[in-house]
């Protein structure tokens, strides 16, 4: 009789522990796949802004790195903030004409709001990649450094 009570208690404890594990696992999964806000994405990519001049216009987060190709971000800023962002890595830079822009980004997906032509006839394109090219950050900005598109690939 004592052995049956012990077995029942063990089963109850096992079921209770299983339930707790399932709840904790569910919470962790939900937290992991929660969409970040544009501001959270910005801070994750560039750190806290030093000025109060950033306004996030559009974004698409990279939830699952191998499936979601990149983080995409569109924002307005001030020249000082863009300068701070560009100081984080050694970017290659160049002026590019948007005259013949076909709306596509090499190795990119089509995103309705992504259109560097809206930055002007001539824009600045900055690109940084790690030595193994597993992480690539491309920044398209208008010439006065106030309107920006970003694609951040982290593999």
N, C-alpha and C positions, 0 to 999 in steps of 0.2 A: 504494500500500500504506500509506504514512504517513497519507494522507487518510482511509482506512477506519478506522485505529486512532483517529484524532482524532474521527471521527464516533461511533464506539462509546463513547469516553470522554465525549463531550458528551451522548449519550443516557443513559449511566449516571448522570452527574451530574444531568441533568434528572429522571430517575426518582427518584433519591435526594432531591433537593430537593422534588419533589412528595410523596413519602412523608413527609418531615419536616413539610411544610406541613399535610398531612392529619392527622397525629398532633397537632400543636400546635392545629389548629382543633378537633379532637375534645376535647382537654383543656379548651380554653376554653369550648366549648359545655357540656360536662359540669359545669364549675365554675359557669357562669352559671345553669344550671337545677337546681343542687343545692338541696335544701330546707334552709332555715335552721332552727336550733333555736329554741325559744321564747325562750330567753335572748338569742340573736343578734337576733331580731326586736325584743325589748324594748329592747336597747341601740341598735339602729338608729333606733327611734322616739323614745326619750327620753334617750339618752346613758347613761353609766355611773351606776348607782344610788349614791346617797351613803350609804345605810344598807344593811344586809344583811337587809332584811325582805321582799323580793319572792319570791314563789313562783308560778311559771307553772303554771297548771292546764290550759289548753287554748290552741291556736292554729291558725290557718290562714294561710299566707303568700300573698302576692300575687307569683306567679312572673312572669306576663306581664301588664303593666298594663292593656292594653285588653281582655284576656280574663278575667283574674282581677280581679274587681270591687274587692276591698279586702283589707286585712290585718285579721284578727280575732284578738283576744287576750283571754284571761281570766286574771286573777291575783289573788292576795291580797297585801296590802301593809300598810304602816303609814301613818298620817295624814301624817307628815312627808314621805314619799316621794311621795304623791299631791299634796301641796302643791307639791313641787319640779316635778313634771310639769306641773301647771296654771300654774306661773309662766313656762313656756316661750312661751306665746302668750296673747293676750287672748281667753279663752273667754267665751261667754255661758253663764249658769248658771241653773238653775231646779229647783225641787222638782217631782216628777211622781209621781202615784199610779199604782201598777201594778195597781190593781183591775180595770180594764177592758182590760188589756194582752192583745192577741190573739196575741202571739208573733211578730208580723211587724215588720220594720224598714222604714221607707220606703226604697225603692230598694235594698233588701237581699235577700240570698238566705236560704234557710232553712238554719240550722246547728243541728244537734241539741243541742249543749251551750249555745248562746246563749239565755239566758232571764233577763232582768233581774228577773222576778218573784222569783227566788231571792235577790235583794238586799233584799227587804222590801216592805212595803205602800207606802212612800214612798221614793223614791230621788232622788239628784241626777243631773241630766243636764247635761253640759258639752259645748259645741260650738264649734269654731273652723273658720273657712274662710278661704282666701286671697281677695283682692279679686275674682279672676276665678272663684272657686269651683271651681278645678281640683283643689285639695287640701282635704279636709274631714276633721277628726278629731272623733269623737264619743266621749265617755267617760260610761259609766253607772256610778255608785258607790253603795254603801249609805251611810246617813247617818253612820256612824262612820268612813268613808273607809278601810275595810280590805278590801273586796271590790269588784273592778272588772272591767268589760267595756269593750273598746276596739274601735272600727271606724275604720280609717285608710284613706281613699280618696286615692290619688295618681294623677292622670291625666296 
